[in-house]
Amino acid sequence: MVISCCALGCSNRQGCKPNLPFYHIPADEDRRRLWLAAINRKHWQPSKYSRICGEHFLQGQKSQDPLSPDYVPSVFAHTTVAAKRYSLKTLQKYGIRQEMKKKRKQQSSRNEDARGLFNPTSEETVPKENNENVADMCEDDISNDVMCQTDLRAEHIELLQRQCEVLQSKTFTLKQQLYLHLLEQNSFEN
């Protein structure tokens, strides 16, 4: 049986393009529902032989991470330009988040290693008669300045601030609407 892509407008078949992966429609109900909505074929039920090719994923292959934009296929002939741009931005943000997670893990492992070096397990490492001198020297080196290294660029920070402001505005509007609806409901009860 020839394996071909089930997406409308896609003529990819297995063997035509080397290293092009094909994926079964997921069996998991939630993910299956998301994939079928993305494929967007009216009155179509996939069979056990239905597959979708890797060209419908932003990075060319599906992801098992639910936070990844490639968790669900998103590149189709019926996809608008705005939706494609949004998917690419989402992919960029996902990449940044993954890098930040990786750096945080590396930093935490470095911090644990440093704690191991600075917290000796035995008292033999520092002679007792020098303990007071060491404490005096350490107090001189301690500063109260706090610095934070961030890998976010200024435009990312501005974008996040704008998104935060928009969300706060929406939250405020929704709270006002809720308050008005509660007032209307209370007027009917009395």
Rosetta constraint file for C-alpha pairs under 8 A:
AtomPair CA 2 CA 13 HARMONIC 7.21 0.50
AtomPair CA 2 CA 14 HARMONIC 7.15 0.50
AtomPair CA 3 CA 13 HARMONIC 5.74 0.50
AtomPair CA 3 CA 14 HARMONIC 5.47 0.50
AtomPair CA 3 CA 49 HARMONIC 7.92 0.50
AtomPair CA 3 CA 51 HARMONIC 7.28 0.50
AtomPair CA 4 CA 11 HARMONIC 7.14 0.50
AtomPair CA 4 CA 12 HARMONIC 5.85 0.50
AtomPair CA 4 CA 13 HARMONIC 4.20 0.50
AtomPair CA 4 CA 14 HARMONIC 6.20 0.50
AtomPair CA 4 CA 50 HARMONIC 7.96 0.50
AtomPair CA 4 CA 51 HARMONIC 6.74 0.50
AtomPair CA 4 CA 52 HARMONIC 7.51 0.50
AtomPair CA 4 CA 53 HARMONIC 7.83 0.50
AtomPair CA 5 CA 10 HARMONIC 6.35 0.50
AtomPair CA 5 CA 11 HARMONIC 6.63 0.50
AtomPair CA 5 CA 12 HARMONIC 5.69 0.50
AtomPair CA 5 CA 13 HARMONIC 6.37 0.50
AtomPair CA 5 CA 22 HARMONIC 7.41 0.50
AtomPair CA 5 CA 50 HARMONIC 7.48 0.50
AtomPair CA 5 CA 51 HARMONIC 5.49 0.50
AtomPair CA 5 CA 52 HARMONIC 4.59 0.50
AtomPair CA 5 CA 53 HARMONIC 5.47 0.50
AtomPair CA 6 CA 10 HARMONIC 7.39 0.50
AtomPair CA 6 CA 50 HARMONIC 6.18 0.50
AtomPair CA 6 CA 51 HARMONIC 5.83 0.50
AtomPair CA 6 CA 52 HARMONIC 5.52 0.50
AtomPair CA 7 CA 39 HARMONIC 6.04 0.50
AtomPair CA 7 CA 41 HARMONIC 7.88 0.50
AtomPair CA 7 CA 52 HARMONIC 6.52 0.50
AtomPair CA 7 CA 76 HARMONIC 7.45 0.50
AtomPair CA 8 CA 39 HARMONIC 7.80 0.50
AtomPair CA 8 CA 41 HARMONIC 7.35 0.50
AtomPair CA 8 CA 76 HARMONIC 7.94 0.50
AtomPair CA 8 CA 77 HARMONIC 7.46 0.50
AtomPair CA 9 CA 77 HARMONIC 6.42 0.50
AtomPair CA 10 CA 77 HARMONIC 7.96 0.50
AtomPair CA 12 CA 16 HARMONIC 6.96 0.50
AtomPair CA 12 CA 17 HARMONIC 7.78 0.50
AtomPair CA 12 CA 53 HARMONIC 7.16 0.50
AtomPair CA 13 CA 17 HARMONIC 7.75 0.50
AtomPair CA 14 CA 20 HARMONIC 7.30 0.50
AtomPair CA 14 CA 21 HARMONIC 7.95 0.50
AtomPair CA 14 CA 22 HARMONIC 7.47 0.50
AtomPair CA 20 CA 53 HARMONIC 6.88 0.50
AtomPair CA 20 CA 54 HARMONIC 6.12 0.50
AtomPair CA 20 CA 55 HARMONIC 7.70 0.50
AtomPair CA 21 CA 53 HARMONIC 5.77 0.50
AtomPair CA 21 CA 54 HARMONIC 5.25 0.50
AtomPair CA 21 CA 61 HARMONIC 7.01 0.50
AtomPair CA 22 CA 51 HARMONIC 5.88 0.50
AtomPair CA 22 CA 52 HARMONIC 5.41 0.50
AtomPair CA 22 CA 53 HARMONIC 4.28 0.50
AtomPair CA 22 CA 54 HARMONIC 5.99 0.50
AtomPair CA 23 CA 51 HARMONIC 5.12 0.50
AtomPair CA 23 CA 52 HARMONIC 5.28 0.50
AtomPair CA 23 CA 53 HARMONIC 6.24 0.50
AtomPair CA 23 CA 54 HARMONIC 7.48 0.50
AtomPair CA 23 CA 62 HARMONIC 7.96 0.50
AtomPair CA 24 CA 48 HARMONIC 7.61 0.50
AtomPair CA 24 CA 49 HARMONIC 7.33 0.50
AtomPair CA 24 CA 50 HARMONIC 6.19 0.50
AtomPair CA 24 CA 51 HARMONIC 4.61 0.50
AtomPair CA 24 CA 52 HARMONIC 6.64 0.50
AtomPair CA 25 CA 32 HARMONIC 6.37 0.50
AtomPair CA 25 CA 35 HARMONIC 7.20 0.50
AtomPair CA 25 CA 46 HARMONIC 7.50 0.50
AtomPair CA 25 CA 50 HARMONIC 6.69 0.50
AtomPair CA 25 CA 51 HARMONIC 6.18 0.50
AtomPair CA 25 CA 52 HARMONIC 7.34 0.50
AtomPair CA 26 CA 31 HARMONIC 6.41 0.50
AtomPair CA 26 CA 32 HARMONIC 5.07 0.50
AtomPair CA 26 CA 35 HARMONIC 7.86 0.50
AtomPair CA 27 CA 31 HARMONIC 7.71 0.50
AtomPair CA 27 CA 32 HARMONIC 6.13 0.50
AtomPair CA 28 CA 32 HARMONIC 5.76 0.50
AtomPair CA 29 CA 33 HARMONIC 6.07 0.50
AtomPair CA 30 CA 34 HARMONIC 6.42 0.50
AtomPair CA 31 CA 35 HARMONIC 6.19 0.50
AtomPair CA 31 CA 72 HARMONIC 7.60 0.50
AtomPair CA 32 CA 36 HARMONIC 6.12 0.50
AtomPair CA 33 CA 37 HARMONIC 6.16 0.50
AtomPair CA 34 CA 38 HARMONIC 6.20 0.50
AtomPair CA 34 CA 72 HARMONIC 6.67 0.50
AtomPair CA 35 CA 39 HARMONIC 6.10 0.50
AtomPair CA 35 CA 72 HARMONIC 5.67 0.50
AtomPair CA 35 CA 73 HARMONIC 6.56 0.50
AtomPair CA 36 CA 40 HARMONIC 6.12 0.50
AtomPair CA 36 CA 41 HARMONIC 7.54 0.50
AtomPair CA 37 CA 41 HARMONIC 7.95 0.50
AtomPair CA 38 CA 72 HARMONIC 7.32 0.50
AtomPair CA 38 CA 73 HARMONIC 6.53 0.50
AtomPair CA 38 CA 74 HARMONIC 6.42 0.50
AtomPair CA 39 CA 73 HARMONIC 7.60 0.50
AtomPair CA 39 CA 76 HARMONIC 7.64 0.50
AtomPair CA 46 CA 50 HARMONIC 5.55 0.50
AtomPair CA 52 CA 56 HARMONIC 7.47 0.50
AtomPair CA 54 CA 60 HARMONIC 4.63 0.50
AtomPair CA 54 CA 61 HARMONIC 4.90 0.50
AtomPair CA 54 CA 62 HARMONIC 7.10 0.50
AtomPair CA 55 CA 60 HARMONIC 5.32 0.50
AtomPair CA 55 CA 61 HARMONIC 7.59 0.50
AtomPair CA 55 CA 75 HARMONIC 7.20 0.50
AtomPair CA 56 CA 60 HARMONIC 6.98 0.50
AtomPair CA 56 CA 73 HARMONIC 5.25 0.50
AtomPair CA 56 CA 74 HARMONIC 5.89 0.50
AtomPair CA 56 CA 75 HARMONIC 4.39 0.50
AtomPair CA 56 CA 76 HARMONIC 6.12 0.50
AtomPair CA 57 CA 61 HARMONIC 5.66 0.50
AtomPair CA 57 CA 62 HARMONIC 6.31 0.50
AtomPair CA 57 CA 70 HARMONIC 5.53 0.50
AtomPair CA 57 CA 72 HARMONIC 7.47 0.50
AtomPair CA 57 CA 73 HARMONIC 4.87 0.50
AtomPair CA 57 CA 74 HARMONIC 5.91 0.50
AtomPair CA 57 CA 75 HARMONIC 5.94 0.50
AtomPair CA 58 CA 69 HARMONIC 7.53 0.50
AtomPair CA 58 CA 70 HARMONIC 6.17 0.50
AtomPair CA 58 CA 73 HARMONIC 7.69 0.50
AtomPair CA 58 CA 74 HARMONIC 7.10 0.50
AtomPair CA 58 CA 75 HARMONIC 6.75 0.50
AtomPair CA 58 CA 87 HARMONIC 7.74 0.50
AtomPair CA 58 CA 88 HARMONIC 7.39 0.50
AtomPair CA 58 CA 91 HARMONIC 7.64 0.50
AtomPair CA 59 CA 70 HARMONIC 7.05 0.50
AtomPair CA 61 CA 70 HARMONIC 7.13 0.50
AtomPair CA 62 CA 70 HARMONIC 5.25 0.50
AtomPair CA 62 CA 71 HARMONIC 5.83 0.50
AtomPair CA 62 CA 72 HARMONIC 7.19 0.50
AtomPair CA 62 CA 73 HARMONIC 7.35 0.50
AtomPair CA 63 CA 68 HARMONIC 6.57 0.50
AtomPair CA 63 CA 70 HARMONIC 5.27 0.50
AtomPair CA 63 CA 71 HARMONIC 4.80 0.50
AtomPair CA 63 CA 72 HARMONIC 7.96 0.50
AtomPair CA 64 CA 68 HARMONIC 7.89 0.50
AtomPair CA 64 CA 71 HARMONIC 6.06 0.50
AtomPair CA 65 CA 71 HARMONIC 6.21 0.50
AtomPair CA 66 CA 71 HARMONIC 5.57 0.50
AtomPair CA 67 CA 71 HARMONIC 7.21 0.50
AtomPair CA 67 CA 94 HARMONIC 7.60 0.50
AtomPair CA 68 CA 91 HARMONIC 7.29 0.50
AtomPair CA 68 CA 94 HARMONIC 6.35 0.50
AtomPair CA 69 CA 74 HARMONIC 7.94 0.50
AtomPair CA 69 CA 87 HARMONIC 6.91 0.50
AtomPair CA 69 CA 90 HARMONIC 6.50 0.50
AtomPair CA 69 CA 91 HARMONIC 5.85 0.50
AtomPair CA 69 CA 94 HARMONIC 7.51 0.50
AtomPair CA 70 CA 74 HARMONIC 7.43 0.50
AtomPair CA 74 CA 79 HARMONIC 7.61 0.50
AtomPair CA 74 CA 84 HARMONIC 7.76 0.50
AtomPair CA 74 CA 87 HARMONIC 7.38 0.50
AtomPair CA 75 CA 79 HARMONIC 6.51 0.50
AtomPair CA 75 CA 84 HARMONIC 7.01 0.50
AtomPair CA 79 CA 83 HARMONIC 6.31 0.50
AtomPair CA 79 CA 84 HARMONIC 6.69 0.50
AtomPair CA 80 CA 84 HARMONIC 6.31 0.50
AtomPair CA 81 CA 85 HARMONIC 6.20 0.50
AtomPair CA 82 CA 86 HARMONIC 6.13 0.50
AtomPair CA 83 CA 87 HARMONIC 6.12 0.50
AtomPair CA 84 CA 88 HARMONIC 6.28 0.50
AtomPair CA 85 CA 89 HARMONIC 6.27 0.50
AtomPair CA 86 CA 90 HARMONIC 6.10 0.50
AtomPair CA 87 CA 91 HARMONIC 6.14 0.50
AtomPair CA 88 CA 92 HARMONIC 6.25 0.50
AtomPair CA 89 CA 93 HARMONIC 6.21 0.50
AtomPair CA 90 CA 94 HARMONIC 6.08 0.50
AtomPair CA 91 CA 95 HARMONIC 6.17 0.50
AtomPair CA 92 CA 96 HARMONIC 6.27 0.50
AtomPair CA 93 CA 97 HARMONIC 6.15 0.50
AtomPair CA 94 CA 98 HARMONIC 6.15 0.50
AtomPair CA 95 CA 99 HARMONIC 6.20 0.50
AtomPair CA 96 CA 100 HARMONIC 6.14 0.50
AtomPair CA 97 CA 101 HARMONIC 6.15 0.50
AtomPair CA 98 CA 102 HARMONIC 6.16 0.50
AtomPair CA 99 CA 103 HARMONIC 6.14 0.50
AtomPair CA 100 CA 104 HARMONIC 6.05 0.50
AtomPair CA 100 CA 151 HARMONIC 7.63 0.50
AtomPair CA 101 CA 105 HARMONIC 6.19 0.50
AtomPair CA 102 CA 106 HARMONIC 6.27 0.50
AtomPair CA 103 CA 107 HARMONIC 5.98 0.50
AtomPair CA 104 CA 108 HARMONIC 5.99 0.50
AtomPair CA 105 CA 109 HARMONIC 6.18 0.50
AtomPair CA 106 CA 110 HARMONIC 6.18 0.50
AtomPair CA 107 CA 111 HARMONIC 6.06 0.50
AtomPair CA 108 CA 112 HARMONIC 6.15 0.50
AtomPair CA 109 CA 113 HARMONIC 6.19 0.50
AtomPair CA 110 CA 114 HARMONIC 6.08 0.50
AtomPair CA 111 CA 115 HARMONIC 6.09 0.50
AtomPair CA 112 CA 116 HARMONIC 6.25 0.50
AtomPair CA 113 CA 117 HARMONIC 6.44 0.50
AtomPair CA 114 CA 118 HARMONIC 6.17 0.50
AtomPair CA 115 CA 119 HARMONIC 5.73 0.50
AtomPair CA 116 CA 120 HARMONIC 6.87 0.50
AtomPair CA 120 CA 125 HARMONIC 7.03 0.50
AtomPair CA 123 CA 127 HARMONIC 7.47 0.50
AtomPair CA 126 CA 130 HARMONIC 7.08 0.50
AtomPair CA 126 CA 131 HARMONIC 6.83 0.50
AtomPair CA 127 CA 131 HARMONIC 6.65 0.50
AtomPair CA 130 CA 134 HARMONIC 6.20 0.50
AtomPair CA 131 CA 135 HARMONIC 6.29 0.50
AtomPair CA 132 CA 136 HARMONIC 6.31 0.50
AtomPair CA 133 CA 137 HARMONIC 6.26 0.50
AtomPair CA 134 CA 138 HARMONIC 6.16 0.50
AtomPair CA 135 CA 139 HARMONIC 6.28 0.50
AtomPair CA 136 CA 140 HARMONIC 6.69 0.50
AtomPair CA 137 CA 141 HARMONIC 6.76 0.50
AtomPair CA 138 CA 142 HARMONIC 6.51 0.50
AtomPair CA 152 CA 156 HARMONIC 5.98 0.50
AtomPair CA 152 CA 157 HARMONIC 6.47 0.50
AtomPair CA 153 CA 157 HARMONIC 6.36 0.50
AtomPair CA 154 CA 158 HARMONIC 6.12 0.50
AtomPair CA 155 CA 159 HARMONIC 6.00 0.50
AtomPair CA 156 CA 160 HARMONIC 6.12 0.50
AtomPair CA 157 CA 161 HARMONIC 6.11 0.50
AtomPair CA 158 CA 162 HARMONIC 6.13 0.50
AtomPair CA 159 CA 163 HARMONIC 6.15 0.50
AtomPair CA 160 CA 164 HARMONIC 6.04 0.50
AtomPair CA 161 CA 165 HARMONIC 6.17 0.50
AtomPair CA 162 CA 166 HARMONIC 6.18 0.50
AtomPair CA 163 CA 167 HARMONIC 6.13 0.50
AtomPair CA 164 CA 168 HARMONIC 6.05 0.50
AtomPair CA 165 CA 169 HARMONIC 6.07 0.50
AtomPair CA 166 CA 170 HARMONIC 6.18 0.50
AtomPair CA 167 CA 171 HARMONIC 6.04 0.50
AtomPair CA 168 CA 172 HARMONIC 6.10 0.50
AtomPair CA 169 CA 173 HARMONIC 6.20 0.50
AtomPair CA 170 CA 174 HARMONIC 6.08 0.50
AtomPair CA 171 CA 175 HARMONIC 6.08 0.50
AtomPair CA 172 CA 176 HARMONIC 6.24 0.50
AtomPair CA 173 CA 177 HARMONIC 6.24 0.50
AtomPair CA 174 CA 178 HARMONIC 6.06 0.50
AtomPair CA 175 CA 179 HARMONIC 6.06 0.50
AtomPair CA 176 CA 180 HARMONIC 6.21 0.50
AtomPair CA 177 CA 181 HARMONIC 6.19 0.50
AtomPair CA 178 CA 182 HARMONIC 6.13 0.50
AtomPair CA 179 CA 183 HARMONIC 6.19 0.50
AtomPair CA 180 CA 184 HARMONIC 6.24 0.50
AtomPair CA 181 CA 185 HARMONIC 6.12 0.50
AtomPair CA 182 CA 186 HARMONIC 6.09 0.50
AtomPair CA 183 CA 187 HARMONIC 6.26 0.50
AtomPair CA 184 CA 188 HARMONIC 6.65 0.50
AtomPair CA 185 CA 189 HARMONIC 6.57 0.50
AtomPair CA 186 CA 190 HARMONIC 6.47 0.50
